[in-house]
């Protein structure tokens, strides 16, 4: 039998919905982008732990998702927010290219469908 009484470990979805309702869309987009960037950096082995969590297949997916998000939100966020995110994306794309044993052809790397070819 399940206990219908909420406890401190169960999220209160009404509170969460109220909290998120107060956050501007730009902040949500930027937060998601930063989370994708952070996860990609870990999967590229760019953190203190280095190769411990390195997984280029996972990194490719994260960088591609980040590029898609930034491409889709270009007209929705100001250049104040977009410029550093685009710079971070390019850095991740270059790091991916450097980490790959068999580099992708120009324009075929992660996210390059959205950004065009990335060169060092």
C-alpha positions in Angstrom: 0.0 0.0 0.0 1.4 3.4 -0.9 1.7 6.2 1.5 -0.1 9.3 0.1 1.5 11.5 2.8 4.2 13.8 1.2 7.6 13.6 2.8 10.7 15.7 2.5 12.2 13.5 -0.2 9.2 13.8 -2.5 9.2 17.0 -4.7 6.2 19.2 -4.4 5.3 19.7 -8.0 2.9 22.6 -7.3 5.7 24.4 -5.6 8.1 23.6 -8.4 5.6 24.8 -11.0 5.1 28.1 -9.1 8.9 28.6 -8.8 9.5 27.9 -12.5 6.6 30.2 -13.4 8.5 33.1 -11.9 11.7 32.5 -14.0 12.0 34.4 -17.3 12.4 32.1 -20.3 15.8 33.6 -21.1 17.1 32.4 -17.7 15.7 28.9 -18.3 17.4 28.7 -21.8 20.7 30.0 -20.4 20.6 27.6 -17.5 19.9 24.6 -19.8 22.7 25.7 -22.1 25.2 26.0 -19.2 24.2 22.6 -17.9 24.7 21.1 -21.4 28.1 22.9 -21.6 29.2 21.6 -18.2 28.1 18.0 -19.0 29.9 18.2 -22.4 33.1 19.4 -20.8 33.0 16.5 -18.3 32.4 14.0 -21.2 35.3 15.6 -23.2 37.6 15.0 -20.2 38.1 18.8 -19.6 37.6 18.7 -15.9 40.0 18.0 -13.0 39.2 14.3 -13.3 40.3 14.3 -16.9 39.8 11.1 -18.7 38.0 9.4 -15.8 34.6 10.4 -17.3 35.6 10.9 -20.9 33.1 9.6 -23.4 33.2 11.1 -26.8 29.9 9.5 -27.9 28.1 11.2 -25.0 30.0 14.4 -25.6 28.9 14.5 -29.2 25.3 14.2 -28.2 25.6 17.0 -25.7 27.4 19.4 -28.0 24.9 18.7 -30.7 22.0 19.4 -28.4 23.7 22.6 -27.2 24.2 23.8 -30.8 20.5 23.0 -31.6 19.3 24.9 -28.5 21.4 27.9 -29.3 20.4 27.9 -32.9 16.7 27.7 -32.0 16.9 30.4 -29.4 19.0 32.9 -31.3 16.1 35.3 -31.8 14.8 34.7 -28.3 17.9 35.7 -26.2 19.9 38.8 -26.4 23.5 38.9 -27.8 24.5 39.7 -24.2 23.5 36.1 -23.3 24.1 34.5 -26.7 27.7 35.6 -27.4 29.4 33.8 -24.4 27.3 30.7 -25.1 28.3 30.6 -28.7 32.0 31.1 -27.6 31.6 28.2 -25.2 30.0 26.0 -27.9 32.9 26.7 -30.3 35.4 25.9 -27.6 33.7 22.6 -26.9 33.5 21.8 -30.7 37.2 22.5 -31.0 38.0 20.4 -27.9 35.9 17.5 -29.4 37.9 17.8 -32.7 41.2 17.7 -30.8 40.1 14.7 -28.7 38.8 12.6 -31.6 41.2 10.0 -32.9 39.5 10.1 -36.2 38.4 13.7 -36.8 35.1 14.4 -38.5 35.1 16.1 -41.9 34.6 19.9 -41.7 30.9 20.5 -41.1 30.3 17.0 -39.8 31.4 17.5 -36.2 28.9 17.8 -33.3 26.6 20.8 -33.7 28.2 21.8 -37.0 24.9 21.2 -38.7 23.8 24.3 -36.9 27.0 26.4 -36.7 28.8 25.5 -39.9 32.3 24.1 -39.9 34.5 24.9 -36.9 38.2 25.5 -37.4 40.9 26.1 -34.8 
